[in-house]
């Protein structure tokens, strides 16, 4: 995986991620399932011009969903990355 836009899909904007961003300078992104920590670090540093201190990844399982009377299905599994920044800040709202 060489293209940085294929590694990072979108920011994960939840209450927990907002608290982590304010208190611990940690941001979270939805990333490609095949991406490893080294690729995620390089992509974030190139995209946002920041220094990354650490990367943690979590595999998120899809939830069971029902639409009407049809049998229950599932949303797809995805991967989340928590990125601790040593230098710089990332502000999602300015980018939108």
Backbone as JSON Lines, residues from 0, in Angstrom:
{"i":0,"aa":"X","n":[0.83,-1.18,0.0],"ca":[0.0,0.0,0.0],"c":[0.88,1.24,0.0]}
{"i":1,"aa":"X","n":[0.99,1.9,-1.11],"ca":[1.89,3.04,-1.22],"c":[1.17,4.38,-1.23]}
{"i":2,"aa":"X","n":[-0.05,4.44,-1.74],"ca":[-0.76,5.72,-1.85],"c":[-1.34,6.07,-0.48]}
{"i":3,"aa":"X","n":[-0.98,7.27,0.0],"ca":[-1.4,7.64,1.36],"c":[-2.9,7.85,1.46]}
{"i":4,"aa":"X","n":[-3.56,8.17,0.34],"ca":[-5.0,8.37,0.39],"c":[-5.75,7.05,0.47]}
{"i":5,"aa":"X","n":[-5.1,5.94,0.16],"ca":[-5.71,4.62,0.33],"c":[-5.55,4.12,1.76]}
{"i":6,"aa":"X","n":[-4.56,4.62,2.48],"ca":[-4.32,4.17,3.85],"c":[-5.32,4.81,4.8]}
{"i":7,"aa":"X","n":[-5.45,6.13,4.75],"ca":[-6.34,6.86,5.65],"c":[-7.65,7.14,4.93]}
{"i":8,"aa":"X","n":[-8.75,6.65,5.5],"ca":[-10.05,6.81,4.84],"c":[-10.75,8.09,5.3]}
{"i":9,"aa":"X","n":[-10.92,8.24,6.61],"ca":[-11.63,9.41,7.13],"c":[-11.36,9.55,8.62]}
{"i":10,"aa":"X","n":[-11.54,10.74,9.18],"ca":[-11.39,10.89,10.63],"c":[-12.55,10.24,11.35]}
{"i":11,"aa":"X","n":[-12.26,9.71,12.5],"ca":[-13.29,9.09,13.34],"c":[-13.68,10.13,14.39]}
{"i":12,"aa":"X","n":[-14.86,10.71,14.22],"ca":[-15.27,11.8,15.09],"c":[-16.34,11.31,16.07]}
{"i":13,"aa":"X","n":[-15.9,10.97,17.28],"ca":[-16.79,10.53,18.34],"c":[-16.48,11.37,19.58]}
{"i":14,"aa":"X","n":[-17.28,11.19,20.61],"ca":[-17.02,11.92,21.85],"c":[-15.69,11.51,22.45]}
{"i":15,"aa":"X","n":[-15.4,10.22,22.42],"ca":[-14.14,9.73,22.97],"c":[-12.95,10.31,22.21]}
{"i":16,"aa":"X","n":[-13.03,10.36,20.89],"ca":[-11.9,10.89,20.11],"c":[-11.73,12.38,20.34]}
{"i":17,"aa":"X","n":[-12.81,13.11,20.54],"ca":[-12.7,14.54,20.83],"c":[-12.02,14.79,22.17]}
{"i":18,"aa":"X","n":[-12.36,13.97,23.18],"ca":[-11.74,14.11,24.5],"c":[-10.25,13.77,24.42]}
{"i":19,"aa":"X","n":[-9.91,12.7,23.69],"ca":[-8.51,12.32,23.54],"c":[-7.71,13.39,22.8]}
{"i":20,"aa":"X","n":[-8.33,14.03,21.84],"ca":[-7.64,15.06,21.08],"c":[-7.34,16.27,21.96]}
{"i":21,"aa":"X","n":[-8.27,16.63,22.82],"ca":[-8.08,17.79,23.68],"c":[-7.11,17.52,24.82]}
{"i":22,"aa":"X","n":[-7.18,16.33,25.42],"ca":[-6.39,16.07,26.61],"c":[-5.02,15.45,26.33]}
{"i":23,"aa":"X","n":[-4.96,14.49,25.38],"ca":[-3.72,13.74,25.18],"c":[-3.08,13.97,23.81]}
{"i":24,"aa":"X","n":[-3.61,14.9,23.01],"ca":[-3.1,15.18,21.68],"c":[-3.07,13.91,20.82]}
{"i":25,"aa":"X","n":[-4.16,13.15,20.89],"ca":[-4.31,11.9,20.14],"c":[-5.5,12.03,19.21]}
{"i":26,"aa":"X","n":[-5.31,11.68,17.94],"ca":[-6.4,11.73,16.96],"c":[-6.7,10.31,16.5]}
{"i":27,"aa":"X","n":[-7.91,10.11,15.97],"ca":[-8.28,8.78,15.5],"c":[-8.79,8.86,14.07]}
{"i":28,"aa":"X","n":[-8.47,7.83,13.29],"ca":[-8.86,7.75,11.89],"c":[-9.38,6.36,11.59]}
{"i":29,"aa":"X","n":[-10.31,6.29,10.62],"ca":[-10.66,5.02,10.03],"c":[-9.63,4.76,8.95]}
{"i":30,"aa":"X","n":[-9.0,3.59,8.98],"ca":[-7.92,3.27,8.03],"c":[-8.25,1.98,7.3]}
{"i":31,"aa":"X","n":[-7.47,1.69,6.27],"ca":[-7.64,0.46,5.51],"c":[-7.33,-0.74,6.4]}
{"i":32,"aa":"X","n":[-8.07,-1.83,6.2],"ca":[-7.88,-3.02,7.03],"c":[-6.49,-3.62,6.85]}
{"i":33,"aa":"X","n":[-5.9,-3.46,5.67],"ca":[-4.6,-4.06,5.39],"c":[-3.43,-3.19,5.82]}
{"i":34,"aa":"X","n":[-3.69,-1.96,6.23],"ca":[-2.61,-1.03,6.57],"c":[-1.96,-1.42,7.9]}
{"i":35,"aa":"X","n":[-0.63,-1.28,7.95],"ca":[0.06,-1.54,9.21],"c":[0.46,-0.21,9.86]}
{"i":36,"aa":"X","n":[1.06,-0.29,11.05],"ca":[1.35,0.91,11.81],"c":[2.38,1.81,11.11]}
{"i":37,"aa":"X","n":[3.33,1.23,10.43],"ca":[4.36,2.02,9.74],"c":[3.73,2.82,8.6]}
{"i":38,"aa":"X","n":[2.87,2.19,7.82],"ca":[2.2,2.89,6.72],"c":[1.29,3.98,7.23]}
{"i":39,"aa":"X","n":[0.59,3.73,8.33],"ca":[-0.3,4.74,8.91],"c":[0.51,5.94,9.39]}
{"i":40,"aa":"X","n":[1.64,5.69,10.06],"ca":[2.5,6.76,10.54],"c":[3.0,7.63,9.39]}
{"i":41,"aa":"X","n":[3.48,7.0,8.33],"ca":[4.0,7.75,7.19],"c":[2.91,8.56,6.51]}
{"i":42,"aa":"X","n":[1.71,7.97,6.38],"ca":[0.61,8.67,5.72],"c":[0.2,9.91,6.5]}
{"i":43,"aa":"X","n":[0.08,9.8,7.82],"ca":[-0.34,10.94,8.65],"c":[0.73,12.03,8.62]}
{"i":44,"aa":"X","n":[1.99,11.65,8.71],"ca":[3.05,12.65,8.7],"c":[3.11,13.4,7.36]}
{"i":45,"aa":"X","n":[2.87,12.69,6.25],"ca":[2.9,13.35,4.95],"c":[1.66,14.2,4.7]}
{"i":46,"aa":"X","n":[0.5,13.71,5.1],"ca":[-0.74,14.43,4.83],"c":[-0.88,15.7,5.65]}
{"i":47,"aa":"X","n":[-0.55,15.64,6.93],"ca":[-0.85,16.75,7.84],"c":[0.39,17.51,8.31]}
{"i":48,"aa":"X","n":[1.59,17.11,7.9],"ca":[2.83,17.78,8.3],"c":[2.97,17.86,9.81]}
{"i":49,"aa":"X","n":[2.85,16.72,10.48],"ca":[2.99,16.63,11.93],"c":[3.98,15.51,12.24]}
{"i":50,"aa":"X","n":[4.43,15.45,13.48],"ca":[5.29,14.36,13.94],"c":[4.46,13.41,14.78]}
{"i":51,"aa":"X","n":[4.57,12.11,14.49],"ca":[3.79,11.1,15.18],"c":[4.67,10.44,16.23]}
{"i":52,"aa":"X","n":[4.15,10.34,17.46],"ca":[4.89,9.7,18.55],"c":[4.57,8.21,18.61]}
{"i":53,"aa":"X","n":[3.3,7.84,18.45],"ca":[2.9,6.43,18.57],"c":[1.63,6.19,17.77]}
{"i":54,"aa":"X","n":[1.46,4.94,17.34],"ca":[0.26,4.52,16.61],"c":[-0.29,3.25,17.27]}
{"i":55,"aa":"X","n":[-1.57,3.26,17.58],"ca":[-2.26,2.08,18.09],"c":[-3.4,1.76,17.14]}
{"i":56,"aa":"X","n":[-3.62,0.48,16.86],"ca":[-4.69,0.1,15.94],"c":[-5.67,-0.84,16.64]}
{"i":57,"aa":"X","n":[-6.92,-0.77,16.18],"ca":[-8.0,-1.6,16.72],"c":[-8.83,-2.11,15.56]}
{"i":58,"aa":"X","n":[-9.12,-3.4,15.55],"ca":[-10.03,-3.95,14.54],"c":[-11.44,-3.88,15.11]}
{"i":59,"aa":"X","n":[-12.31,-3.14,14.44],"ca":[-13.68,-2.94,14.89],"c":[-14.58,-3.94,14.15]}
{"i":60,"aa":"X","n":[-15.4,-4.64,14.89],"ca":[-16.32,-5.6,14.27],"c":[-17.58,-4.89,13.83]}
{"i":61,"aa":"X","n":[-18.14,-5.34,12.71],"ca":[-19.38,-4.76,12.21],"c":[-20.55,-5.1,13.12]}
{"i":62,"aa":"X","n":[-21.54,-4.24,13.12],"ca":[-22.72,-4.45,13.97],"c":[-23.81,-5.17,13.21]}
{"i":63,"aa":"X","n":[-24.67,-5.87,13.94],"ca":[-25.83,-6.51,13.34],"c":[-26.9,-5.46,13.11]}
{"i":64,"aa":"X","n":[-27.47,-5.46,11.93],"ca":[-28.5,-4.49,11.57],"c":[-29.69,-5.2,10.97]}
{"i":65,"aa":"X","n":[-30.86,-4.62,11.13],"ca":[-32.1,-5.13,10.56],"c":[-32.78,-4.02,9.81]}
{"i":66,"aa":"X","n":[-33.3,-4.34,8.64],"ca":[-34.08,-3.37,7.88],"c":[-35.44,-4.01,7.61]}
{"i":67,"aa":"X","n":[-36.46,-3.55,8.31],"ca":[-37.8,-4.08,8.11],"c":[-37.91,-5.53,8.56]}
{"i":68,"aa":"X","n":[-38.63,-6.33,7.75],"ca":[-38.88,-7.72,8.11],"c":[-37.82,-8.67,7.56]}
{"i":69,"aa":"X","n":[-36.86,-8.15,6.84],"ca":[-35.81,-9.01,6.3],"c":[-34.93,-9.57,7.41]}
{"i":70,"aa":"X","n":[-34.23,-10.66,7.13],"ca":[-33.33,-11.19,8.17],"c":[-32.2,-10.21,8.48]}
{"i":71,"aa":"X","n":[-31.65,-10.37,9.64],"ca":[-30.61,-9.46,10.1],"c":[-29.35,-9.62,9.26]}
{"i":72,"aa":"X","n":[-28.7,-8.5,8.96],"ca":[-27.43,-8.5,8.25],"c":[-26.36,-7.9,9.13]}
{"i":73,"aa":"X","n":[-25.21,-7.64,8.55],"ca":[-24.12,-7.04,9.31],"c":[-23.49,-5.91,8.52]}
{"i":74,"aa":"X","n":[-23.02,-4.89,9.23],"ca":[-22.2,-3.88,8.58],"c":[-20.78,-4.46,8.47]}
{"i":75,"aa":"X","n":[-19.98,-3.9,7.62],"ca":[-18.65,-4.47,7.4],"c":[-17.7,-4.13,8.54]}
{"i":76,"aa":"X","n":[-16.71,-4.99,8.72],"ca":[-15.66,-4.75,9.71],"c":[-14.75,-3.64,9.2]}
{"i":77,"aa":"X","n":[-14.12,-2.91,10.13],"ca":[-13.22,-1.84,9.75],"c":[-12.12,-1.7,10.8]}
{"i":78,"aa":"X","n":[-11.14,-0.88,10.5],"ca":[-9.99,-0.72,11.37],"c":[-9.85,0.74,11.78]}
{"i":79,"aa":"X","n":[-9.57,0.96,13.06],"ca":[-9.4,2.31,13.59],"c":[-7.96,2.46,14.09]}
{"i":80,"aa":"X","n":[-7.4,3.65,13.92],"ca":[-6.04,3.92,14.39],"c":[-6.07,5.13,15.3]}
{"i":81,"aa":"X","n":[-5.47,4.98,16.49],"ca":[-5.27,6.1,17.41],"c":[-3.83,6.58,17.22]}
{"i":82,"aa":"X","n":[-3.66,7.85,16.88],"ca":[-2.35,8.39,16.57],"c":[-2.02,9.49,17.58]}
{"i":83,"aa":"X","n":[-0.96,9.24,18.35],"ca":[-0.5,10.24,19.33],"c":[0.53,11.13,18.65]}
{"i":84,"aa":"X","n":[0.29,12.44,18.7],"ca":[1.15,13.4,18.03],"c":[2.16,13.98,19.02]}
{"i":85,"aa":"X","n":[3.42,14.09,18.57],"ca":[4.44,14.71,19.42],"c":[4.59,16.18,19.08]}
{"i":86,"aa":"X","n":[4.45,16.53,17.79],"ca":[4.53,17.92,17.36],"c":[3.4,18.22,16.4]}
{"i":87,"aa":"X","n":[2.79,19.39,16.55],"ca":[1.73,19.8,15.64],"c":[0.36,19.4,16.12]}
{"i":88,"aa":"X","n":[-0.64,19.9,15.43],"ca":[-2.04,19.61,15.74],"c":[-2.79,19.36,14.45]}
{"i":89,"aa":"X","n":[-3.85,18.56,14.54],"ca":[-4.72,18.31,13.41],"c":[-6.11,18.79,13.8]}
{"i":90,"aa":"X","n":[-6.67,19.71,13.01],"ca":[-8.01,20.21,13.29],"c":[-8.92,19.82,12.13]}
{"i":91,"aa":"X","n":[-9.85,18.9,12.39],"ca":[-10.72,18.39,11.32],"c":[-11.68,19.46,10.83]}
{"i":92,"aa":"X","n":[-12.17,20.3,11.72],"ca":[-13.23,21.24,11.35],"c":[-12.74,22.3,10.37]}
{"i":93,"aa":"X","n":[-11.47,22.65,10.41],"ca":[-10.94,23.6,9.44],"c":[-10.86,22.99,8.04]}
{"i":94,"aa":"X","n":[-10.69,21.66,7.98],"ca":[-10.54,20.97,6.7],"c":[-11.89,20.78,6.0]}
{"i":95,"aa":"X","n":[-12.98,20.74,6.77],"ca":[-14.3,20.45,6.19],"c":[-14.89,21.65,5.48]}
